[in-house]
Amino acid sequence: MKFSEGLLDEQFDEFKVLVFEKLDSIVKASSLVEMVNSLIRPYLNTSKGQITQETLNLIMFYHNHRRYKSGKRQGKAPIELLTGEALQGDWVDL
């Protein structure tokens, strides 16, 4: 900070406020990453070696097309909530 203050002289306070405003506006997304990790971890644990893109696609399809069993979204699938259209059948039948 002292180095920057020496370089910027009178503009230091203005830049300091701007930098701290930008830093305060950063949204941390670790909770989203943790949710995705917890979703795919059981499948990763059963895979030997590296997981393929096809396996990730299947996990994604399952997650988006299975219906919630409890909570305020009970009976709805994420894809139904996104599109507003009802699924024609179970995810296995699609």
PLY file of the C-alpha trace (Angstrom):
ply
format ascii 1.0
element vertex 94
property float x
property float y
property float z
element edge 93
property int vertex1
property int vertex2
end_header
0.00 0.00 0.00
2.78 2.42 0.84
4.45 1.69 -2.50
1.20 2.44 -4.35
0.66 5.55 -2.28
4.10 6.79 -3.29
3.41 6.17 -6.98
-0.08 7.65 -7.13
0.30 10.63 -4.77
-3.04 12.52 -4.75
-4.90 9.83 -6.72
-4.16 7.14 -4.14
-7.28 7.66 -2.02
-9.53 7.65 -5.11
-7.98 4.43 -6.43
-8.04 2.82 -2.99
-11.80 3.40 -2.70
-12.34 2.09 -6.25
-10.26 -1.06 -5.65
-12.01 -1.86 -2.37
-15.45 -1.34 -3.98
-14.50 -3.80 -6.74
-13.19 -6.33 -4.21
-16.38 -6.03 -2.14
-18.53 -6.75 -5.21
-16.86 -10.11 -5.96
-19.26 -13.00 -5.44
-17.68 -16.16 -4.11
-19.01 -19.31 -5.76
-17.49 -22.00 -3.60
-20.93 -23.16 -2.44
-21.93 -23.87 -6.05
-18.71 -25.79 -6.65
-19.24 -27.79 -3.45
-22.80 -28.64 -4.53
-21.59 -29.94 -7.90
-18.80 -31.92 -6.24
-21.22 -33.50 -3.77
-23.56 -34.37 -6.64
-20.97 -36.21 -8.74
-18.76 -37.62 -5.95
-20.65 -40.94 -5.59
-20.23 -41.54 -9.32
-16.57 -40.52 -9.26
-15.88 -42.93 -6.42
-17.24 -45.86 -8.45
-15.27 -44.96 -11.59
-11.82 -46.43 -12.00
-9.27 -43.94 -13.28
-10.53 -40.88 -15.12
-14.20 -40.20 -15.69
-15.27 -39.82 -19.32
-17.32 -37.02 -20.85
-20.06 -39.53 -21.62
-20.32 -40.42 -17.93
-20.51 -36.74 -16.97
-23.24 -36.26 -19.59
-25.21 -39.17 -18.13
-24.88 -37.75 -14.60
-26.05 -34.36 -15.89
-29.03 -35.93 -17.70
-30.02 -37.92 -14.60
-29.77 -34.87 -12.35
-31.82 -32.65 -14.68
-34.56 -35.22 -15.37
-35.15 -36.92 -12.01
-38.02 -35.64 -9.90
-37.51 -34.15 -6.44
-38.79 -36.45 -3.70
-39.36 -33.80 -1.04
-39.39 -30.08 -0.42
-41.18 -27.25 -2.17
-40.24 -28.68 -5.59
-41.54 -32.17 -4.81
-42.67 -34.06 -7.91
-40.92 -31.67 -10.31
-37.68 -32.19 -12.21
-35.13 -29.37 -12.67
-35.74 -29.43 -16.44
-39.48 -28.95 -15.82
-38.80 -25.94 -13.63
-36.50 -24.46 -16.27
-38.70 -24.99 -19.33
-42.15 -24.94 -17.73
-43.07 -28.10 -19.66
-44.00 -31.36 -17.94
-41.89 -34.46 -18.57
-43.58 -37.18 -20.60
-42.14 -40.00 -18.50
-39.52 -41.13 -16.03
-35.89 -40.23 -16.77
-35.09 -43.89 -17.52
-37.80 -44.04 -20.20
-36.60 -40.91 -21.97
0 1
1 2
2 3
3 4
4 5
5 6
6 7
7 8
8 9
9 10
10 11
11 12
12 13
13 14
14 15
15 16
16 17
17 18
18 19
19 20
20 21
21 22
22 23
23 24
24 25
25 26
26 27
27 28
28 29
29 30
30 31
31 32
32 33
33 34
34 35
35 36
36 37
37 38
38 39
39 40
40 41
41 42
42 43
43 44
44 45
45 46
46 47
47 48
48 49
49 50
50 51
51 52
52 53
53 54
54 55
55 56
56 57
57 58
58 59
59 60
60 61
61 62
62 63
63 64
64 65
65 66
66 67
67 68
68 69
69 70
70 71
71 72
72 73
73 74
74 75
75 76
76 77
77 78
78 79
79 80
80 81
81 82
82 83
83 84
84 85
85 86
86 87
87 88
88 89
89 90
90 91
91 92
92 93
